[in-house]
Amino acid sequence: MLKKSLYVPFFFTLCVFSKFAVSAFMLDGTRFIFEEGNKNISVVVNNKSQQTYGGQVWVENLLLPNSEIAFVPVPSFFKIDKEQNQLIRLLKVTDDMPKDKESIFRLNIQEIPPINKSKPNAVVIAVNTQVKLIYRPKSLINKRENEEEKILLKTKGDQLSLINPTPYYFA
């Protein structure tokens, strides 16, 4: 564990060198909502780099058992040229989701960088972008207005807790 006197220099060093870490992929959203009744939703991946990249997409089930797959991305692997876009479709493959509350998943989009053969000692880092994917049942589609007002703030000693009694996820 770092001593408290080392926190500031360590944090400053991270900030200085973080400008060199750049992701090639940008998504067209920070969260995606899949409403019941839709056959699929689309996610657009933009390659902002000057190089061709590979990509991999998968969905993690945060609340369902590990053996159950709820969404399948198509394509799950792709190649994307410089400054081009790739359309990903997310298909729902199960009806085994709650009908009275939202379900949350994690959409992962991993970039696979090219290897520069002229620089054999260069470090190549594959960046994985994770965003929320929320499944919203039909019974909740038109009822979300002012639901955030129901969130409760509880204090217990010197700890604060937010309690969400609604069937919705908030970010």
Secondary structure, 3 states (H helix, E strand, C coil): CCCHHHHHHHHHHHHHHHCCCCCCEEECCCEEEEECCCCEEEEEEEECCCCCEEEEEEEEECCCCCCCCCEEEECCEEEECCCCEEEEEEEECCCCCCCCCCEEEEEEEEEECCCCCCCCCCCCCCCEEEEEEEEECHHHCCCCCCHHHHCEEEEECCEEEEECCCCCCCC
